[in-house]
Amino acid sequence: MMKKWLSAAVCSMMVAVPASYVMAQTHPAGSKADYDAAVKQADDNYKAAKGKCDGMSGNAKDVCKAEAKRDHDVAKADAEARRDGTEKAHAKAMKTKADRDYDVAKEMCDDKSGNDKDVCKKDAKTAHEKALGEAKVDKAAATGTRTDVAEARRDARKDTTDAAYKADKERCDAMTGDSKDKCVADVKAKYAR
């Protein structure tokens, strides 16, 4: 009798633990009122931030506008994710943040010139690919199988590595002669290319 009870208890824990784990992985859905308030706050913050940008000029103004747009879009995406309460919505918000951070980073690169600007843009692309990869893995974890998650991780790692390789190789372009050749060889060895 005791053996059957223990067996039943162990079996029920095996079912309860994964179910509680899944419940912990989903975000509770928010109310429409909370969503509307968050969107209104995001719109108000955006207007105020754009107002601050008006007193600036040149690339500083462009960066300011890009940051204001990023903050607005991310706040709205986060509000949607909270409203929907799903991992898929959370992954979409992560992608929005990655895209807007990339826009800001590219805009910041415009202050630079020559190879420094090229390296800056490639570094921004690397950071963007990494963030997108994380969002894709989160989405796969929420909606797919283990195989989907493994494939998303593999793809994310490849995309990030490719972008990092290009950024490191771009750094070599500022060099000349033997130092450039050594730099390129080191980069190729680092990334097994």
Backbone bond lengths (Angstrom), bond angles and torsions (degrees), N, CA, C in turn:
res aa  C-N    CA-C-N  psi(-1)  N-CA   C-N-CA  omega(-1)  CA-C   N-CA-C  phi
1 M - - - 1.455 - - 1.525 110.45 -
2 M 1.352 116.00 -46.18 1.460 121.21 -179.93 1.528 110.33 -62.69
3 K 1.329 116.74 -38.02 1.453 121.65 -179.27 1.537 110.55 -64.48
4 K 1.354 117.06 -40.82 1.461 120.67 178.72 1.520 110.43 -66.10
5 W 1.334 116.97 -39.18 1.457 120.63 -179.80 1.527 109.99 -65.11
6 L 1.322 118.23 -45.27 1.457 121.73 178.61 1.535 110.98 -62.64
7 S 1.310 115.17 -41.68 1.456 119.47 179.08 1.523 110.55 -62.16
8 A 1.311 116.65 -43.49 1.466 121.00 178.77 1.525 110.54 -65.31
9 A 1.328 117.74 -38.27 1.461 121.51 179.69 1.525 110.81 -66.01
10 V 1.319 116.33 -43.56 1.461 120.44 179.47 1.528 110.28 -64.32
11 C 1.317 116.87 -43.25 1.464 120.70 179.17 1.525 111.20 -62.84
12 S 1.326 116.79 -40.92 1.463 119.22 -179.67 1.526 110.79 -67.46
13 M 1.337 118.05 -33.97 1.462 120.49 176.81 1.520 110.42 -68.20
14 M 1.318 117.13 -36.22 1.461 120.01 179.44 1.523 111.05 -64.15
15 V 1.321 117.39 -31.29 1.454 121.56 177.71 1.521 110.02 -83.03
16 A 1.321 117.47 -40.24 1.456 121.35 -175.95 1.521 112.21 -69.51
17 V 1.302 118.65 -39.71 1.459 120.90 -177.56 1.528 111.22 -62.69
18 P 1.345 119.66 -51.50 1.464 117.25 178.16 1.526 112.73 -61.52
19 A 1.326 117.29 -37.02 1.456 119.59 179.50 1.526 110.44 -64.81
20 S 1.329 117.57 -41.74 1.461 119.39 179.18 1.516 110.48 -69.79
21 Y 1.328 117.03 -33.85 1.456 120.63 177.02 1.529 110.27 -63.30
22 V 1.328 117.36 -44.01 1.457 121.59 178.52 1.518 110.13 -63.47
23 M 1.304 117.29 -42.20 1.458 120.56 179.18 1.524 110.59 -63.27
24 A 1.324 117.46 -37.59 1.459 120.66 179.64 1.524 110.79 -70.07
25 Q 1.332 118.34 -24.92 1.447 121.93 -177.83 1.532 112.46 -81.93
26 T 1.314 117.89 -18.92 1.456 119.56 177.50 1.516 108.68 -93.84
27 H 1.294 114.83 150.25 1.454 120.05 179.99 1.519 108.04 -96.84
28 P 1.328 117.90 135.39 1.464 118.52 179.24 1.531 109.71 -63.52
29 A 1.304 114.85 137.61 1.462 119.70 -179.03 1.518 110.16 -67.84
30 G 1.317 114.99 140.60 1.464 120.72 178.66 1.515 110.30 -92.11
31 S 1.307 114.19 174.08 1.464 119.10 -178.36 1.530 110.03 -88.30
32 K 1.313 114.94 160.84 1.464 120.66 177.34 1.519 109.86 -64.88
33 A 1.317 116.97 -35.94 1.466 120.44 179.64 1.530 110.81 -63.69
34 D 1.339 116.57 -41.71 1.466 120.20 177.08 1.528 110.56 -63.36
35 Y 1.318 115.25 -41.61 1.470 120.18 178.71 1.527 110.33 -62.14
36 D 1.321 116.48 -49.36 1.474 120.51 -179.42 1.528 111.21 -59.64
37 A 1.325 116.80 -40.62 1.465 120.32 179.09 1.526 111.30 -65.84
38 A 1.325 116.67 -40.72 1.466 120.81 179.28 1.526 111.13 -65.75
39 V 1.326 117.39 -40.60 1.462 120.94 178.81 1.526 110.41 -66.76
40 K 1.317 116.58 -41.47 1.475 119.99 178.17 1.526 109.90 -62.49
41 Q 1.319 116.84 -42.87 1.464 120.91 178.39 1.531 110.83 -63.42
42 A 1.332 116.66 -40.96 1.466 121.20 178.11 1.527 110.38 -62.98
43 D 1.332 117.18 -41.75 1.467 120.91 178.97 1.525 110.78 -64.93
44 D 1.334 116.52 -43.14 1.468 120.81 178.89 1.534 111.19 -63.56
45 N 1.324 116.50 -43.71 1.467 120.75 178.73 1.524 110.98 -63.80
46 Y 1.331 116.27 -37.54 1.463 121.46 179.75 1.531 110.52 -64.35
47 K 1.318 116.40 -45.40 1.471 119.95 178.97 1.522 110.71 -61.44
48 A 1.327 116.78 -42.81 1.467 120.32 179.88 1.533 110.73 -65.86
49 A 1.316 117.37 -41.80 1.465 121.15 -179.70 1.522 110.90 -66.05
50 K 1.339 117.41 -41.40 1.463 120.07 177.61 1.519 110.66 -63.96
51 G 1.328 116.69 -34.75 1.466 120.81 177.51 1.525 111.58 -62.11
52 K 1.321 116.47 -38.60 1.466 120.65 177.34 1.518 111.39 -65.98
53 C 1.324 116.48 -32.17 1.472 121.00 -178.94 1.524 112.07 -70.27
54 D 1.326 117.17 -26.73 1.461 120.66 -175.52 1.524 112.53 -61.11
55 G 1.322 117.78 -28.52 1.460 120.89 179.86 1.515 113.76 -81.24
56 M 1.319 116.83 -1.94 1.470 121.29 -178.52 1.520 110.11 -99.55
57 S 1.331 114.60 171.75 1.463 118.54 177.33 1.523 109.53 -142.98
58 G 1.318 114.78 166.20 1.454 120.79 176.66 1.519 113.40 64.34
59 N 1.323 114.63 -147.09 1.459 119.86 -176.46 1.530 111.93 -68.94
60 A 1.334 117.46 -28.47 1.470 120.19 177.78 1.532 109.76 -59.47
61 K 1.334 116.34 -38.49 1.462 120.69 177.79 1.527 110.53 -67.15
62 D 1.335 116.48 -41.94 1.466 120.70 178.93 1.521 111.25 -62.89
63 V 1.336 116.80 -42.31 1.466 121.24 178.20 1.525 109.92 -64.44
64 C 1.309 116.27 -43.51 1.468 120.59 179.37 1.524 111.13 -59.47
65 K 1.327 116.44 -44.92 1.472 120.36 178.85 1.527 111.25 -64.19
66 A 1.332 116.29 -40.96 1.469 119.83 179.15 1.524 110.42 -64.06
67 E 1.339 117.08 -39.91 1.468 120.27 178.27 1.517 111.15 -66.55
68 A 1.330 116.98 -39.48 1.469 120.51 178.30 1.528 110.35 -63.59
69 K 1.336 116.08 -43.41 1.470 119.89 179.26 1.523 110.35 -65.27
70 R 1.341 116.52 -42.02 1.468 120.36 178.48 1.527 110.35 -58.59
71 D 1.321 116.08 -50.72 1.470 119.74 -177.72 1.525 111.17 -61.11
72 H 1.319 116.68 -38.62 1.470 121.27 179.08 1.523 111.26 -66.01
73 D 1.326 115.65 -50.91 1.465 119.85 -177.59 1.535 111.88 -64.55
74 V 1.325 116.74 -39.40 1.468 120.47 179.29 1.527 110.53 -66.98
75 A 1.330 117.00 -41.49 1.468 120.06 179.02 1.530 110.71 -62.49
76 K 1.327 116.68 -41.69 1.464 119.88 178.30 1.532 111.10 -66.69
77 A 1.324 117.08 -42.50 1.470 120.47 179.59 1.527 110.77 -64.26
78 D 1.341 116.47 -40.50 1.465 119.96 177.28 1.529 110.93 -64.13
79 A 1.327 116.59 -38.77 1.475 120.40 177.77 1.528 110.35 -63.77
80 E 1.328 116.62 -41.32 1.463 120.15 177.52 1.528 110.90 -64.15
81 A 1.323 116.14 -40.57 1.470 119.90 179.51 1.528 110.55 -64.10
82 R 1.327 116.68 -41.85 1.471 119.58 177.99 1.524 110.88 -66.24
83 R 1.341 116.42 -39.50 1.466 120.09 -179.99 1.524 111.11 -64.05
84 D 1.342 115.84 -45.38 1.459 120.00 -177.47 1.519 112.21 -76.21
85 G 1.332 116.18 -35.09 1.459 120.31 176.57 1.518 114.98 68.76
86 T 1.336 117.58 27.86 1.462 119.74 -179.91 1.527 110.25 -118.55
87 E 1.315 115.26 158.11 1.465 120.27 175.80 1.526 110.19 -66.30
88 K 1.311 117.00 -34.27 1.464 120.90 178.75 1.536 109.83 -61.67
89 A 1.326 116.96 -44.03 1.465 120.97 178.31 1.527 110.65 -66.31
90 H 1.328 116.08 -37.27 1.470 120.51 177.45 1.536 109.90 -64.26
91 A 1.318 117.70 -42.15 1.468 121.76 178.48 1.528 110.52 -64.14
92 K 1.325 116.89 -38.21 1.468 120.84 177.71 1.531 109.81 -63.51
93 A 1.323 117.07 -39.63 1.466 120.79 178.02 1.529 110.39 -65.25
94 M 1.333 116.20 -38.68 1.467 120.12 177.53 1.532 110.63 -63.13
95 K 1.326 116.61 -39.52 1.462 120.58 178.89 1.522 110.28 -65.63
96 T 1.317 116.98 -42.27 1.464 120.65 178.13 1.524 110.28 -59.69
97 K 1.334 116.83 -43.91 1.461 120.28 178.92 1.524 110.61 -62.95
98 A 1.316 117.08 -43.39 1.473 120.80 179.25 1.525 110.80 -60.48
99 D 1.320 116.70 -44.44 1.468 120.74 -178.95 1.530 111.47 -65.10
100 R 1.314 117.16 -43.41 1.470 120.01 -178.48 1.530 111.33 -72.29
101 D 1.330 118.10 -36.35 1.470 120.16 175.02 1.527 109.77 -61.36
102 Y 1.324 116.17 -38.85 1.467 121.09 178.67 1.524 110.72 -64.28
103 D 1.333 117.02 -42.02 1.465 120.80 177.67 1.528 110.89 -59.22
104 V 1.332 116.28 -43.67 1.466 120.62 179.68 1.530 110.48 -65.76
105 A 1.317 116.62 -44.65 1.468 120.59 -179.05 1.527 110.97 -61.75
106 K 1.321 117.58 -42.39 1.469 120.45 178.68 1.531 110.42 -63.56
107 E 1.322 115.50 -39.97 1.464 119.63 179.50 1.530 110.62 -64.22
108 M 1.321 116.26 -38.21 1.462 120.27 178.40 1.533 111.35 -65.38
109 C 1.307 116.84 -30.17 1.464 121.19 179.72 1.525 111.85 -67.37
110 D 1.323 117.30 -22.12 1.458 120.06 -177.78 1.528 112.69 -65.22
111 D 1.328 117.99 -16.01 1.472 120.89 175.63 1.522 111.51 -74.35
112 K 1.297 117.10 -16.34 1.458 121.98 -176.93 1.527 109.83 -96.21
113 S 1.315 115.58 172.63 1.460 118.76 178.16 1.526 109.62 -142.41
114 G 1.321 114.55 163.23 1.450 120.82 176.09 1.512 113.41 60.16
115 N 1.345 114.75 -139.13 1.461 120.93 -176.90 1.526 111.66 -65.15
116 D 1.338 117.38 -34.07 1.468 120.06 178.43 1.528 110.74 -59.54
117 K 1.321 116.13 -40.03 1.465 120.94 179.03 1.531 110.25 -67.91
118 D 1.324 116.42 -42.86 1.467 120.45 179.16 1.531 111.05 -62.07
119 V 1.322 116.65 -44.23 1.468 121.46 179.00 1.525 110.08 -64.18
120 C 1.314 116.14 -42.62 1.470 120.89 179.37 1.527 110.58 -58.48
121 K 1.322 116.47 -45.28 1.467 120.21 -179.42 1.528 111.33 -66.89
122 K 1.326 117.12 -37.66 1.473 119.76 178.60 1.528 110.56 -69.47
123 D 1.334 117.29 -36.96 1.470 120.22 175.82 1.531 110.18 -64.78
124 A 1.322 116.39 -39.83 1.465 120.43 177.61 1.528 110.34 -62.91
125 K 1.325 115.90 -39.81 1.475 120.50 178.80 1.527 110.42 -65.29
126 T 1.338 116.50 -38.99 1.467 120.07 178.06 1.527 110.58 -61.93
127 A 1.324 116.60 -47.07 1.470 120.71 179.03 1.532 110.34 -62.15
128 H 1.317 116.69 -38.72 1.458 121.45 179.13 1.523 110.86 -64.39
129 E 1.328 116.67 -46.52 1.467 120.35 179.56 1.528 111.00 -61.67
130 K 1.319 116.33 -39.23 1.462 119.74 179.04 1.534 110.66 -63.63
131 A 1.317 116.20 -46.76 1.466 120.12 179.93 1.527 111.52 -65.26
132 L 1.337 117.13 -40.70 1.468 119.80 176.84 1.521 111.14 -62.69
133 G 1.321 115.69 -40.12 1.463 120.22 178.45 1.515 111.86 -60.32
134 E 1.332 116.27 -42.36 1.463 120.31 178.47 1.527 110.41 -63.12
135 A 1.322 116.36 -40.25 1.462 120.00 178.54 1.527 111.27 -65.24
136 K 1.334 116.28 -40.55 1.469 119.95 179.12 1.522 111.46 -65.51
137 V 1.318 116.54 -39.39 1.469 120.29 178.45 1.525 109.59 -65.72
138 D 1.333 117.46 -43.48 1.468 120.18 177.84 1.525 111.16 -61.06
139 K 1.318 116.31 -42.13 1.467 119.75 179.82 1.527 110.03 -64.86
140 A 1.330 116.82 -43.28 1.469 120.23 179.07 1.521 110.63 -63.23
141 A 1.333 116.62 -38.53 1.462 120.10 178.97 1.521 111.08 -65.32
142 A 1.325 116.48 -32.07 1.462 120.54 -178.16 1.521 112.86 -81.24
143 T 1.326 116.05 -31.52 1.464 117.68 -171.42 1.519 114.44 -119.30
144 G 1.319 117.68 -9.77 1.455 118.93 -172.91 1.507 114.42 -119.80
145 T 1.309 113.41 -167.64 1.456 121.74 -179.93 1.528 109.12 -96.54
146 R 1.313 115.90 178.17 1.464 120.13 176.31 1.516 111.12 -60.45
147 T 1.307 115.95 -36.53 1.459 120.47 178.36 1.525 110.31 -63.66
148 D 1.340 116.57 -41.34 1.462 120.79 177.94 1.525 111.00 -62.49
149 V 1.330 116.26 -41.13 1.463 121.00 179.69 1.524 110.12 -65.49
150 A 1.323 116.83 -44.43 1.467 120.98 179.33 1.526 110.33 -62.18
151 E 1.320 116.75 -41.67 1.468 120.76 178.82 1.526 110.65 -65.78
152 A 1.327 117.13 -41.49 1.465 120.75 178.29 1.530 110.75 -63.25
153 R 1.330 116.25 -40.96 1.473 119.51 177.22 1.523 111.15 -63.07
154 R 1.308 116.00 -43.70 1.467 121.17 -179.51 1.535 110.07 -62.68
155 D 1.320 116.71 -45.91 1.467 120.77 179.09 1.529 111.17 -64.01
156 A 1.324 116.39 -42.07 1.457 120.40 179.98 1.521 111.10 -63.44
157 R 1.316 115.75 -42.84 1.464 120.24 179.42 1.531 110.44 -63.19
158 K 1.336 116.65 -42.23 1.467 120.80 179.62 1.525 110.97 -63.83
159 D 1.330 117.27 -47.08 1.468 121.11 -178.80 1.521 111.20 -62.53
160 T 1.331 116.79 -42.96 1.457 120.97 179.66 1.523 110.67 -66.38
161 T 1.316 117.08 -43.11 1.463 121.41 179.42 1.528 111.18 -63.89
162 D 1.331 117.01 -42.26 1.467 120.58 178.10 1.529 110.94 -61.03
163 A 1.319 116.63 -44.21 1.466 120.36 179.55 1.529 111.02 -65.94
164 A 1.330 117.10 -40.84 1.471 120.63 179.13 1.527 110.48 -65.34
165 Y 1.324 116.88 -38.89 1.463 121.53 177.24 1.537 110.22 -59.38
166 K 1.317 116.56 -47.13 1.464 120.73 179.98 1.523 111.62 -62.85
167 A 1.341 117.11 -39.01 1.463 120.74 178.70 1.525 110.89 -66.14
168 D 1.317 116.53 -45.68 1.467 119.62 179.65 1.522 111.29 -64.96
169 K 1.319 116.72 -38.84 1.465 121.00 178.61 1.531 110.00 -65.68
170 E 1.321 116.57 -37.49 1.468 121.22 178.40 1.534 111.12 -61.83
171 R 1.321 116.99 -35.42 1.458 120.73 178.11 1.534 110.94 -60.42
172 C 1.309 116.04 -33.12 1.473 121.07 179.94 1.524 111.69 -67.16
173 D 1.324 117.13 -26.56 1.459 120.28 -176.90 1.525 112.94 -65.28
174 A 1.323 117.71 -18.47 1.461 120.71 178.29 1.530 111.04 -77.58
175 M 1.317 116.56 -13.24 1.464 121.75 -176.94 1.526 110.09 -95.37
176 T 1.334 114.73 171.14 1.458 119.90 177.50 1.520 109.46 -138.10
177 G 1.308 114.24 161.30 1.458 120.84 173.18 1.513 114.72 61.71
178 D 1.347 114.02 -139.81 1.466 120.63 -176.56 1.520 112.72 -63.26
179 S 1.334 116.95 -36.12 1.468 118.93 -179.37 1.531 110.80 -64.96
180 K 1.338 116.53 -35.89 1.466 119.95 177.18 1.531 109.67 -68.36
181 D 1.316 116.82 -44.60 1.461 120.47 179.46 1.521 111.30 -59.85
182 K 1.332 116.66 -42.55 1.465 121.39 178.92 1.523 110.64 -65.46
183 C 1.331 115.72 -42.26 1.469 120.59 178.98 1.524 110.61 -60.13
184 V 1.322 116.69 -47.94 1.471 121.03 -179.82 1.528 110.34 -61.93
185 A 1.326 116.31 -42.61 1.474 119.98 179.18 1.524 110.82 -63.55
186 D 1.339 116.18 -41.32 1.471 120.24 178.82 1.530 111.30 -63.66
187 V 1.325 115.80 -41.45 1.478 120.47 -179.96 1.534 109.65 -65.20
188 K 1.328 115.99 -43.97 1.466 119.57 179.56 1.526 110.80 -62.96
189 A 1.320 116.71 -38.88 1.468 120.41 178.12 1.524 110.44 -67.49
190 K 1.306 116.55 -42.19 1.468 121.41 -179.15 1.528 111.51 -58.38
191 Y 1.324 115.94 -40.58 1.465 121.07 -177.11 1.518 113.28 -102.53
192 A 1.306 117.01 9.23 1.477 123.56 177.61 1.530 110.72 52.84
193 R 1.305 115.53 54.45 1.476 120.96 -179.58 1.506 110.93 -112.77
